[in-house]
Amino acid sequence: MSWGTKDSGTPADSATGVTAAGIVCNRRLFIILSPLALSDVPTIRGVGLNYIKHSKTEINQPAANFRELITAVQQAKRTPPTFPFMFFKPQTTILDHGDNMVIPKIAQDDQADYEGELTIVIGKDAKDVSQENALDYVAVYTVGNDISSRKLQRDPEHAGRIPQWGFSKGFDTYAPIGPCLLASSLVDDPKNLHLTTVVDGEVRQDESVDDLLFECRYLISYLSQGTTLQKGSMIMTGTSGVGGDMKPPRWLQLGTQMEVRISKIGTLRNGVVFAE
């Protein structure tokens, strides 16, 4: 795994330090690059509807905990989330911290959405791992943003048999990650981390990772059953709420600025542009 910087070519006001724009060294501003290159990541797995708050929004029922959520889902005549809902994103979705994500022409329908997420990076091949030992296979944690195009995910006229998760979340630049990697040895329990997403200065997500329906150790164990999670594989653990759930919905627009913050890790910043 690798990460680094590039010289911005811009003089800095101070001699050293860290700013929102990058790292300052010898009065030169260096831009922080993504901590993971495409070649470092064999697969990206995402997990859907994995926060109690997000799931209760989907079913429009109150739920203070997992047991209440199951009751609410049953009352809404929906199948309870007995197991994690998993999808894949291609390597080409990875985007550097500080770069603009690009909404392709096919998705320029005013329904692009953000999903700030704690992201796991596997440090050694894992297969048939127990929950008890699952966190031993985590190399680092980082910040991720699972960009999604909702119309291509949920609208039968555009997505066919819905929901269509893979295609709608798999466009180039739809998985910004960074700005750095936090060694798993520095995290006693990822449930103690806190996630905040800010869009154009407005706080949109502000949740403890403890709100996960299926916690990190369960996800690693479950996803490794019969399948090798290769070294470098990423698991985006789910989101606690999105713009599409707001009333009225608040979609990403040309020029939108997104910040996803996770305690101890840092702040992932990306803008939004449209492909021409």
Beta strands, then each sheet from edge to edge (+ up, - down):
strand 1: 5-11
strand 2: 16-18
strand 3: 23-25
strand 4: 28-32
strand 5: 44-48
strand 6: 85-89
strand 7: 94-95
strand 8: 100-103
strand 9: 112-113
strand 10: 116-122
strand 11: 138-145
strand 12: 148-149
strand 13: 175-183
strand 14: 194-199
strand 15: 202-208
strand 16: 234-236
strand 17: 257-262
strand 18: 266-274
sheet 1: 1+ 4- 3+ 2-
sheet 2: 6+ 5- 16- 10+ 11- 13+ 7+
sheet 3: 8+ 18+ 17- 14+ 15-
sheet 4: 9+ 12-
end
